[in-house]
Amino acid sequence: MKYLLEGQETERLIFRNVSEVYFSVWLRFFEDPDTSIHWIEKKETPTISCEKWYQKQFWRYESNKGGMNALIEKSTDRLVGHCGLLVQSVDNIIELEIGYSLLPEFWNKGYAFESASYCKNFAFKNLFSDSLISIISTTNLPSQKVALKNGMIVEKETIYHENKVFIYRIFKSS
């Protein structure tokens, strides 16, 4: 589980491994229609979507494919969302992605950038890869702004899981 950030901290956040203890809180992410306006997925109930999300994270952990980390707000001990380093296959190329998803009440407060920037620095410091990507829907302007602020640039446009996306990339500086 070398890509996980368990126990790492930023100014306002603690990274923890994903745990079903947060299921009922994270379920709200799948219940809110605003969280999926940029992503085409098979329509399922919020509960089934949330269960599948957790199963995928646990599979990632067990398979050493990275995974999301629960982001806990230090001042309140509340779940803010998730961020992590994910091994992905994009256009048949294995990549290391910085992924992030936050609960809507924490949008526009700098948490996505704070956690994504920390993931970037952690990955480069630990020599996980010479470059990192973020896979972002072409319509998701807030996530694109986070990637740009994190020093990434658009490398290409492609289709990923039936979604039109931009691949943002940053290279490790020497």
N, C-alpha and C positions, 0 to 999 in steps of 0.2 A: 504494500500500500504506500509506495514511495511518493506518490503525487498528492497525498492528502496533507492538509495543513493543521491537523488536530493540535489544539493548544496554542497555535499562533495567535497573535493579537495585533490589532491596529490601535489607533487612538481611541476609537469608540466601539470596536467590535472584537469578539472572541470567535475564533474558528473552532467548531466542534464537528465530530463525525455525525453524519445523519443518523437520527434515531426516531423510531416510531412514537416516541413520547411527544413529538411535535405534530403528529398526524392531524389532529383536529384543527390546529392553527394553520397548517399548510393546506388543508382542504379548502380553506377560504380562497386561496390562490386559484383553484380550479373552479370555484363557484362564481368568481367574478368574471363577467364576460370581457372586461377591458384587458385582462391578462392574455387573452388568446386572439385578439384582433389582428395580430401580425403573423399568425402561424396557422397553417392548415393542418388539421389532424383529424383522425377518425373521431366522430362524435360519440362520446360515451358519457355516462353519468360522472359528475365530479368525484364521487367516491371511487369508482373504478379507475378513473384517470390518476387519482392520487395514489391508489394502491399500486398501479403499474409504475408510477414514478419512483416510489420507494423500492419496489422490486428491482428496477433498473439500477438504482444507486447501490443497492447491496450486491448485485451482480458485478458492477464495476469494481467495488471494493475487493470482492473475492477473486476477480480475474486480473487484478493489478492494471486496471484501465482508468485509474484516477477516479474522480467522482466529485460530486458536489459536497461542500461542507456547509453545515448549518451556521448561519451568521447570527450571533447573539449580541444584542445591544448591552454593553457593559453596565450602563446606568440603570437599566430596568430589568435585565435578564430575560428580555422578550426576543422571540424569533423575528428577525428582520427579513430573512430570505435565505438564499443559498448562493454560493460562489465556489468555483473550484477549477481544477485542471483536469481536463477530460481527454482521453485518447480517442480520436475520431478518425474516420475514414472519409475523406472528401475527394471526390473525383478519383477514387482508387489510390489515394496517397494517404498514408498514416500521418496524422498531425497531432500536436498537443494544443488544445483549445483552452482559453479562459472563458468559462461560461458563468453567467450570473442571471438570477431571477429574484426579484424582491416582491414582497407583499405590497399592494398598492399604497397602503398608508405610509410606507417608507420611501416612496418615489420622490424624486426631486429634493433629496436631502443630502446627497453626496455619498451615500452608502455604496452604491454600485461602483463608482470610481474608486473609493477607498479600498474596497475589497478586491476589485480587479487589478488595481495597481500593486497591491500587496502580493497577489498571485503571480503577477508578472515578475516582480523582483525576486520572489521565492524560487520560481522556476529557473531563472537565469543564475541566481546565486548557487543553486544546487546542481547546475549544469544538466538540467533535464532535456534541454533542446537549444539549438542555435536560433530558433524562431518560434513564435507563438502566433496562433490565430484566434479570432473570434468570428463565429458564424452568426450573421445578423440579417434578419429579413430586410429586404430593400425598402419596406415601408416603416420600419421601426426607427424613427429618427432619434428618440431618446437614447436607445442603446448604441446607435451609431455615434452620438455625441460622446458617450462614455469611452468608446473605443478610440476616438480621435484624441480625447483628453489623455488617454493612456499611451499616447505616442504611436498608435497604429495607423496604417494607411490602407485604403482599399486596394487590394491586389487584383481581384477579379469579381465578376458576377457569375453565379452558377446556380444549379438546382440542387437542393439538399433536402432529402425526404419530401419531395414534391413541392417544396417551397422555393421561391425565387429569393436568393440571398446574396449578400456581399460577403466576401472573405476579407476580413481585415487582418493585417499581419504586422508584426514588429520583429526585428532582428536584434539579437544580443549585440550590444556594442562591445568593441574590443577593449 
